[in-house]
Amino acid sequence: MKKLALAALVLTTAIFAGCSGNSNKSATDSTSNSTASSGSDANTLLGAGSTFVYPLFSKLFAQYNTETGIKVNYQSIGSGGGILQLTNKTIDFGDSDAPLNDDQTKKMGADVLHIPMCSGAVVISYNLPEVKSTLKLSPDVLANIFLGKITKWNDPQIAKVNQGVTLPETGIFIAHRSDGSGTTNIFTTYLSKVSAAWNTSPGKGSAINWPVGIGGKGNEGVAGLIKQTPGAIGYIELSYAIQNKMTFADLQNKSGNFIKPSVESTSAAGNITIPDDAKVLLSNTDAANGYPISGFTWALIYKEQNYTGRTLDRAQKVVKLLWWNIHEGQKYCKDLNYAPLSPAAVTVAEKILKSATYDGKPLLP
């Protein structure tokens, strides 16, 4: 009981650290109270959304400012928050790790374009200092852990796929997102594909009713929970895991291979046909060397850019920024552990951006 009480105290402390710390980070020192209208600073664009892509966006937008003088204030508040702000027209662009669902699309009230920025891996990170070997997890074991059916690290189901590894009797503490999250959508979509029980309940989505666990805000919040709590396991973006020197598991993919999450295995998962609207999910890939929990992140903008007093100049700056992201910006992906867009994905992204208009006229040639 003392151990459980201590773990609960650590988890509570981690929640406050994760939620009140840097989960609402900005890529610039600009304020986030401006609106994306003609009254905003003409040289500062406003974005908000995915924490999944924040490490990459920080680098891209700093470089873009150096090259063009245009500042980008990006608030790392989660995909759901970015979608809400775009719906309210208080930002120039959102970013989400999940395509808009039917309800979100309806609330937008106008066509919204999804422009893929890169793809990334959602890793299963855990805190077991006494285990020196990288753990392996199969789809069934992973689903049963997050369903609360496996509660100890030395459970026979975990031991079966980690033969020769001495596993502790430590209790398993689940860390998950507390906010609306595209990372959650990628993870739960994967679980719904590989587990009939998970697909029945709780299912997939950007926000779900978790069977067990404690929530943290943003990838940062979940990473904080895992890092500060022995026995914890959770899902975070690969870049966060590497930057924070966190341990993560190799996952068994559809081909039966245990795959280490990396830029290469994420790229392999994304080597598929990209539909014209770019709305495609990469989880549970058929690629023999592909990491199974991978996904795109999309910048979101209104197709018609003349709304709420926006100027033509501001609309042009937004599409030029995103055009730079999918071209020059791609060279920064690998060093930050994101997979660059494939040539086919770039071609689709170009066509989508070229469909953006102002007063019905294309913004790009």
C-alpha positions, 0 to 999 in steps of 0.5 A, a space after each residue: 500500500 505504501 508503494 501505491 500511495 507513493 506512486 499516486 503521489 508521484 503521478 499527481 506531482 507529474 500531472 501538475 508538472 506536465 500540465 502547468 509546465 511547457 505544454 502550451 509552448 510557442 515557437 516565438 516570444 509573440 503573444 497568442 492573444 492576437 487574431 488572424 485578421 488584417 489587424 494583426 502584425 503583418 509580419 507575424 503569422 499565427 498557428 496552433 495545434 499539434 504537440 507531436 510536430 512542435 520540435 520540428 516546427 520550432 526549427 522550421 519557423 526559426 529558420 524561416 524567420 531568418 530567411 524571410 523576416 516573417 515570424 510564426 507564433 505557433 502554440 503547442 496546445 494539441 491538435 484539438 486546440 488548434 482545430 478549435 482556434 481555426 474554427 474560431 478563426 483566431 489563427 492563420 493555420 492549425 495543425 493536426 495529427 488526425 484529419 478533421 472528423 465529420 463534426 469538426 468539418 461541419 463546424 468549420 463552415 467552409 472547405 478546409 485543406 489538409 497539407 501533409 507536413 511530415 510523418 512521425 512515429 508514436 513510440 511506447 515509452 516506459 520507465 523500468 530502470 532495472 531492465 537493461 534490454 529493450 522490451 518487445 511488445 506485440 499488438 495483443 500485449 500492448 492492447 491488454 496493457 492499455 485495457 488494464 488486463 495486464 497490471 504487472 510488468 512480470 506478467 506471463 504475456 509480457 515475458 513470453 515476447 521477452 524471453 531471457 529478460 528478467 522483468 520486475 514485479 512492478 505495477 504498471 501505471 498508464 500515462 495517456 493524453 488528457 487533451 484532444 490529441 492527434 497523437 491519441 488518434 494515431 495510437 487508438 486507431 492502431 489499437 482499434 485495428 489490431 484488437 477487436 476488444 479495443 475496437 469495441 470499447 473504448 475505440 478510436 478518436 482524438 479523445 476517448 474514455 480511457 479504461 485506466 490511467 492518468 492523463 497529462 497534457 500534450 506530448 510534454 505532459 505524458 513524457 513528464 508522467 512517464 519519466 517521473 514514475 517508475 513502472 509507467 508506460 505511455 505513448 509519445 512522439 519519437 522526438 520527445 522520447 529521444 530528446 528526453 533520453 527516454 526508453 521505448 519499446 520495439 513493436 511487432 508489426 503486421 509482418 511479425 517483425 519487431 521494429 525499432 521506431 526510427 526515421 527509416 522505419 517511419 518512412 517505410 510505413 509512409 511509402 504508400 499511395 497518397 490520396 488526392 486529399 492527403 487524408 490517409 492513416 499509416 498505422 498497422 502498415 503492410 510494409 515488412 520493415 515499417 514501424 506500425 504506429 506512424 502517422 502524418 501531421 497536417 497543416 490546416 487552412 481554409 481553402 478560401 482565404 478571404 474571410 473575417 477581414 483577412 488581407 491578400 498579403 496575409 493569405 499569400 504569406 500563409 501559403 508561401 510558408 507552407 510551400 516552404 515547409 514542404 520543400 526547403 523545410 523537409 531537409 530539417 526533418 531527419 535530424 529531428 527524428 521525423 520522416 520527410 515527405 515522399 516525392 509522391 506526398 510532396 506532389 499531392 501537397 503541392 496540388 492541395 496548396 495550389 487549390 487555395 484561393 483569395 476571392 476565388 483566385 488561386 494564391 499560387 501559380 
